[in-house]
Amino acid sequence: MWTAEVTLSTTRHAPYDALGRAVAVANGAAWVGAPRQPAVGTPGVLFVYVGIEDCDGNGVTDLVEVGSGAAADVNENGRPDVCESVCPGDVDGSGFVDGNDLNHVVSRWGEVSPEADLDGSGMVDFGDLNLVLDNWGAAC
């Protein structure tokens, strides 16, 4: 049974554009189709919503926790602060920034992976690699 947890909306959809007729959810993102948009003269639009994840595993998505104020998000990156590392670059939580952390980032390169997305950009990329390299050898 499905339960509505988050209402996705956009200010760009038009009446009768069938927003939501096609929906896909995977890897912390939702793709919501609006097959026709006569008001803006396009045949259709695809809206992508990121942040549909539950980093702390409490059964409530991060989007809902942060949006409702139930979870603090001091740096306003859409992830609850409780899920962010107190040791930048320490992906595996070992207390050290080392080769294991580098392997985590490289093996998830280009993916939507909350545990390896150290900078909260939504994807594992150069920002995350730089955090590992900048803190290489650090003990936390």
For each residue, the residues with C-beta under 8 A, 3 or more apart:
1:
2:
3:
4: 7
5: 60 61 64
6: 52 61 63 64
7: 4
8: 20 30 32 47 49
9: 13
10: 13 19 47
11:
12: 40 45 47
13: 9 10 17 19 34 37 45 47
14: 17 34 37 38 39 40
15: 39
16: 36 38
17: 13 14 34 35 36 37 38 39 44 45
18: 21 33 34 35 36
19: 10 13 32 33 34 47
20: 8 23 32 33 34
21: 18 33 34 35
22: 31 32 33 35
23: 20 30 31 32 33
24: 30 31
25: 29 30 31 52
26: 29
27: 111 112 113
28: 50 51 52 53 112 114 122
29: 25 26 48 49 50 51 52 112 122
30: 8 23 24 25 48 49 52
31: 22 23 24 25 46 47 48 49
32: 8 19 20 22 23 46 47 48 49
33: 18 19 20 21 22 23 44 45 46 47
34: 13 14 17 18 19 20 21 37 44 45 46 47
35: 17 18 21 22 43 44
36: 16 17 18 43 44
37: 13 14 17 34 40 41 42 43 44 45
38: 14 16 17 41
39: 14 15 17
40: 12 14 37 45
41: 37 38
42: 37 45
43: 35 36 37
44: 17 33 34 35 36 37
45: 12 13 17 33 34 37 40 42
46: 31 32 33 34
47: 8 10 12 13 19 31 32 33 34
48: 29 30 31 32
49: 8 29 30 31 32 52
50: 28 29 78 112 122
51: 28 29 61 62 63 78 79 122
52: 6 25 28 29 30 49 61 63
53: 28 61 62 114
54: 57 58 59 60 61 62
55: 62 79 80 83 114
56: 71 80 82 83
57: 54
58: 54 65
59: 54
60: 5 54 64 65 70
61: 5 6 51 52 53 54 64 65
62: 51 53 54 55 65 66 71 78 79 80 83
63: 6 51 52 66 67 78
64: 5 6 60 61 67 68 70
65: 58 60 61 62 68 70 71 80
66: 62 63 69 70 71 73 78 79 80
67: 63 64
68: 64 65
69: 66
70: 60 64 65 66
71: 56 62 65 66 80 81 82
72: 80 81 82
73: 66 76 77 78 79 80 81
74: 81
75: 81 84 120
76: 73
77: 73 119 120
78: 50 51 62 63 66 73 120
79: 51 55 62 66 73 83 84 114 120
80: 55 56 62 65 66 71 72 73 83 84
81: 71 72 73 74 75 84
82: 56 71 72
83: 55 56 62 79 80 114
84: 75 79 80 81 120
85: 88 89 90 91 93 118
86: 140
87: 90 95 97 135 138 140
88: 85 97 118 131 134 135 138
89: 85 97 101 118 131 132 133 134 135 136 138
90: 85 87 93 94 95 96 97 101 135 138 140
91: 85 100 101 104 105 115 116 118 132
92: 100 101 104
93: 85 90
94: 90 98 100 101
95: 87 90 139 140
96: 90 101 137 138 139 140
97: 87 88 89 90 101 132 135 136 137 138 140
98: 94 101 102 136 137
99: 102 103
100: 91 92 94 103 104
101: 89 90 91 92 94 96 97 98 104 105 132
102: 98 99 105 106 129 132 133
103: 99 100 106 107
104: 91 92 100 101 107 108 115 116
105: 91 101 102 108 109 116 118 124 128 129 132
106: 102 103 109 129
107: 103 104 116
108: 104 105 111 113 115 116 124
109: 105 106 124 125
110: 123 124 125
111: 27 108 116 123 124
112: 27 28 29 50 117 122 123 124
113: 27 108 116 117 124
114: 28 53 55 79 83 117
115: 91 104 108
116: 91 104 105 107 108 111 113 124 128
117: 112 113 114 120 121 122 123 124 128
118: 85 88 89 91 105 127 128 131 132
119: 77 127 128 131
120: 75 77 78 79 84 117
121: 117 125 127 128
122: 28 29 50 51 112 117
123: 110 111 112 117
124: 105 108 109 110 111 112 113 116 117 128
125: 109 110 121 128 129
126: 129 130
127: 118 119 121 130 131
128: 105 116 117 118 119 121 124 125 131 132
129: 102 105 106 125 126 132 133
130: 126 127 133 134
131: 88 89 118 119 127 128 134 135
132: 89 91 97 101 102 105 118 128 129 135 136
133: 89 102 129 130 136
134: 88 89 130 131
135: 87 88 89 90 97 131 132 138
136: 89 97 98 132 133
137: 96 97 98
138: 87 88 89 90 96 97 135
139: 95 96
140: 86 87 90 95 96 97
